[in-house]
Amino acid sequence: MAEQTNIQKPQTAAKKDVSSNVSGIKSASLVILVCFIIAVLFFLFVLGAPGNFKTSPGLLSLDKEGPMNLAGTVFKGGVVVPVLITCFLTVLVLCAERWIALAKAKGKGNTTKFVEDVKAALRNHDLAKAEDLCRNQKGTVGAVVFATLQKYKEMEKENVMSKEQKLAAIQGTLEEATALEMPALQQNLPVLATLTTLGTLIGLFGTVLGMIKSFQALSASGAPDSTELSTGISEALVNTALGIATAALALIGYNFYTNKIDNMTYAIDELGFSIVSTFSATH
């Protein structure tokens, strides 16, 4: 009996469902926290380095005067700058994370060719070949189609249910398998979508603070303080630039990855329709 059990184990493993194995960063809040720490350190010790200013009362002081280069000018943008740098770094990390995750979800080979090969196998009523194609694809589309094909084979052996009930069961399996894959594909995309707006708003907030300082310098008694005036304008422009850059990168990343997910969804829908149509025509 023990020997028979050992022989059957590989057979069980061979019938195991295909999985896309899409991985990714589960906690975006942890990414934001790490990026904030990095942003603050970068702001204080890199942008705020004494060599970036003509005069500097201290390394950690925010009252440095006379920026000598772009790094010093960005530092003069004020306390909103670390927040914007945090948002920018978060966008970069999440874009890289989605790139890796969706590359795994795409699987091996060309998705369009995979769809055509599976449809050809279905037209020839060769379910075994279709299953092998799904196993070799090793992506989200292959995992969903494989689960649907298993339901297809199960319904072929079903003698109690009506044809309409069998078709509904196959369609239900397709929708369920798709719903299980979608959260992994769309993970962290809501954060990118939020940063498309949040980056702009934080940039505008920093701009308003900078303009307030500028108007305070202009309204000072006697001659306007040119140093305070230039500081306010610098703060306004630096925050505007960082906010726009963050929002633009987040928007590009969000639309790019949403389009990739849509392409996978279209492939799943096309193959799902083919599977249901094949079952309907042959049973």
Sequence and secondary structure as in RCSB ss.txt:
>XXXX:A:sequence
MAEQTNIQKPQTAAKKDVSSNVSGIKSASLVILVCFIIAVLFFLFVLGAPGNFKTSPGLLSLDKEGPMNLAGTVF
KGGVVVPVLITCFLTVLVLCAERWIALAKAKGKGNTTKFVEDVKAALRNHDLAKAEDLCRNQKGTVGAVVFATLQ
KYKEMEKENVMSKEQKLAAIQGTLEEATALEMPALQQNLPVLATLTTLGTLIGLFGTVLGMIKSFQALSASGAPD
STELSTGISEALVNTALGIATAALALIGYNFYTNKIDNMTYAIDELGFSIVSTFSATH
>XXXX:A:secstr
 HHHHHHHHHHHHHT          S HHHHHHHHHHHHHHHIIIIIT GGGEEE S TT S  EEE SHHHHHH
TT THHHHHHHHHHHHHHHHHHHHHHHHHHH SS HHHHHHHHHHHHHTT HHHHHHHHHHH SHHHHHHHHHHH
HHHHHHH  SS HHHHHHHHHHHHHHHHHHHHHHHHTTHHHHHHHHHHHHHHHHHHHHHHHHHHHHHHTSSSS  
HHHHHHHHHHHHHHHHHHHHHHHHHHHHHHHHHHHHHHHHHHHHHHHHHHHHHHHHH 
